[in-house]
Amino acid sequence: MNSLETLWTPVFDGLEGFNQYVDMGSVHRYPNWVEMWDLIDYNSVQVFRGKNVLSVKSRWAYDVEKKQARLIESVYYGGLLGGGDVCFHGDEIYLWAPIEPGSVVEAMWEIASGKR
């Protein structure tokens, strides 16, 4: 997924130390869930596995009916908006987990479910 070809739609504006975006072009609807990519840009360098990280792209699946989510894939970058070197790429699919009210994941679930 190339950041220059992706139109990132803002979700959060940095009040929590990061900006979060969603790629509305990546939304795929399946019978029981919705899958889409998001991007987090940190306001300051984060250290992950000994590397400096400024952004993370993640692919999530959201179960709209059961209000749960699971991480499918994540890519950590040294630059903003998914730029710079890839610091880590994880593609371990996590188990479904309930969505915490008021969380960033809930905001993404609302987008996936069409409530936002």
N, C-alpha and C positions, 0 to 999 in steps of 0.2 A: 504494500500500500504506500504510494508516494504522496507525501504531504502537499506537493505542489499541484497535484491533480485532485486533491480532496478539499471540499468546502466544509470547514469545521464550523458548526453552529454553537455559539456559547451556551453553556448551561449554568456555570458558576463563575463569578468575577474576581476571584483572588482574595476574598475576605478571610479565607481559611488558610492562606499561604500558597494557594495554587489557583490556576484557572482551569476549568474543565469544559471540554467541547464534545460534541457528538457528530459523527459523520452520518447525516440523514440518508446519503446515497448508499450506505452499507447495510441498511435495514433489510433483513430477510425474514419474512413471516412463514412459519411452519405450522402444522396443525395444532401443536401443543405449546409452542414457544416462539419468541422473537429473538433474533440474533442481530447484534450491531457492534460497531467499533466506537470507542471513546478515546479521548486524548487528555492527559493531564499535563499541564505546563506548571512547573514549580517556580515560585518567586525567588527561591534561593537553591543552591546546589544541595542535592540529597546524595548521600553515600549509600550505594547498594552493592553488596559483594565486593567492596573495596574500590569501586569505580564511582566517579562523579556523574550524577544523573540530573538532567534538567527536564526531561519529559518521558512519559510512558504512554504507549498506545496499547489498549486492551480490547479484546473481543469477548463479549459477554453474551450469555443466553438468559432470557427473562421468561419465566412462566407467568403469563398474565393472570391466569385464573387462580393459581395457588399463591401468588405473590412471593415468588422465590427467584433466586438468581444463581448462576454459577459462572466462574471465570473459565474461559476456554484457552486463551492465549494472551501473552503480554510481551511487549518489546520495550526495553529500556534504552534511552538515547542520551548521549552527552550534550546535545543541543536542544534548543526550544523547538516546538512544533514538529517533533520527530526528526530533527536534524542532527547532524554530527554522527559520530561513531555509534554503532550498536554496542551497548555495554552488556546486555543480557537478552536472551530470547527464551521464553518459557512457553511450552505448549502442553503442559499437564492440565488435563480437564478436571476441575474440582467437582465435588458433589454439590447437588442443589442445597441451598441454605435459605432460610427465611430472610426476608428483607426487613431491616431495622427501620422503624418510622423516623423520619427526619434526616435520614442518611443520604449521602451522595448516590448510593445505589438505588434508593427509593426514587430519587429524581430521574434517574435513567430508566427505571421501571415505568414511571409515569409517561415518559416519552415513548417507550416501547409499546405501552398499552393504549396510547392515544389520549391519555388523560391530561397531557400537557402540551 
